């Protein structure tokens, strides 16, 4: 619904500081990031699993910034298409 209201897709990575574990709920996130948070949307049930894979694609060859749920080999396969 948020994407429809904004008129474009909304993406996000897991909520955590670099090198820290992702926050498990909104309260933990608010404690960790405090006043830096401008908007916090909480899913009604906690999401589980590996954090997102983050890839820098601003250059000719993609660069893995953080390993996550999508294996690096799969990322590379998708860039060869």
C-alpha positions in Angstrom: 0.0 0.0 0.0 2.9 2.4 0.7 4.3 1.9 -2.7 1.0 2.6 -4.3 0.5 5.7 -2.3 4.0 6.9 -3.2 3.7 5.9 -6.8 6.9 4.0 -6.9 8.6 0.9 -5.3 10.0 1.2 -1.9 13.1 -0.8 -1.0 15.1 -1.2 2.2 17.9 -3.2 3.7 17.8 -4.7 7.2 17.7 -2.2 10.0 21.1 -2.1 11.7 24.3 -0.2 11.9 27.2 -1.6 9.7 28.6 -4.7 11.3 25.8 -5.0 13.8 23.0 -7.7 13.8 19.7 -6.5 12.4 17.1 -5.3 14.9 14.5 -7.9 15.7 11.6 -5.5 16.3 10.7 -1.8 16.3 11.6 -1.3 19.9 15.1 -2.7 19.5 15.6 -0.5 16.4 14.4 2.6 18.2 16.8 1.9 21.1 19.7 1.4 18.7 19.2 4.3 16.3 17.1 6.6 18.5 16.7 10.1 17.1 18.2 9.2 13.7 14.9 7.5 12.8 12.6 9.7 10.8 10.0 7.1 9.9 9.5 3.6 11.3 7.1 1.1 9.7 6.7 -2.1 11.6 5.6 -5.4 10.1 2.9 -7.1 12.2 5.0 -10.2 12.6 8.8 -10.5 12.9 10.6 -11.4 9.7 13.1 -14.2 9.9 16.0 -15.3 7.7 19.3 -14.0 6.4 19.6 -10.3 5.9 19.5 -8.9 2.4 22.4 -9.2 0.0 23.7 -5.7 -0.9 25.5 -5.2 -4.2 27.0 -2.0 -5.6 26.2 -1.9 -9.3 27.5 1.7 -10.0 30.5 0.3 -11.8 31.0 -2.1 -14.7 31.6 -5.1 -12.4 29.2 -5.5 -9.5 30.8 -5.5 -6.0 29.5 -7.4 -3.0 29.0 -5.1 -0.1 27.2 -7.6 2.2 26.5 -11.3 1.8 23.0 -12.2 2.6 20.0 -14.3 1.4 20.9 -14.2 -2.3 24.1 -16.2 -3.0 26.9 -14.1 -4.7 27.0 -16.6 -7.6 23.3 -16.0 -8.3 23.9 -12.3 -8.3 26.7 -12.7 -10.8 24.5 -15.0 -13.0 21.9 -12.3 -13.1 24.4 -9.7 -14.3 25.6 -11.8 -17.2 22.1 -11.8 -18.9 
